[in-house]
Amino acid sequence: MHDLFENQSFPPSKEPLEEGAVLLRGFVSAEAARLLEEIARIAEAAPFRHLVTPGGHTMSVAMTNCGRVGWVSDRSGYRYDPIDPDTKKHWPDLPPLFLDLAIRAAAEAGFPNYDPDACLINRYVAGAKLGLHQDRDEKDTWAPIVSVSLGLPATFLWGGKRRSDPTRRMLLESGDVVVWGGPARFVYHGVAPLKAGEHALTGAARINLTFRKVF
């Protein structure tokens, strides 16, 4: 069924994952090229970097941020900060295009009046991954996470409220959006190691936008 959406003449679809969580297939396919242009501008001001976890592990995913605050990690811990620790400047503003798509996706998933503080921008290349985790650094624990996939396909891991719960594997392609909040807010999730490939828009990479309401 998902292969049908490689042809953009088909409308996007909504696939419920569980209460408070949906997968919006092809939701931003039409805006993908413009989103990547905005990402390039953001990365000029706040370059991609590989963060270090509190345990000393260097993340395989390169990242940057835009919005009122950005998510950062180092040996001292995980946190949100209005200042980019590399440039010592405020993170770039959320582009109107980003804000519009995040609000529309959240509303489609049943979360009206979404007002994200932060957008994490992750860049994956072959082998990069994101282990199973919960997003717990935000004070707003009901507002949704809005996750946008651009470029190479990736296998998204969707678990339960406990790390030991069974995990589903879902193929996400460019233009797909996953939204989860409310009763699904603390589901464990991750990304399996990215397979090598080439995409017309991103080359050998996958880009992910993750919107969050922090405060």
Order of alpha helices (4+ residues) and beta strands (2+ residues): beta-beta-alpha-beta-beta-beta-alpha-beta-beta-beta-beta-beta-beta-beta-beta
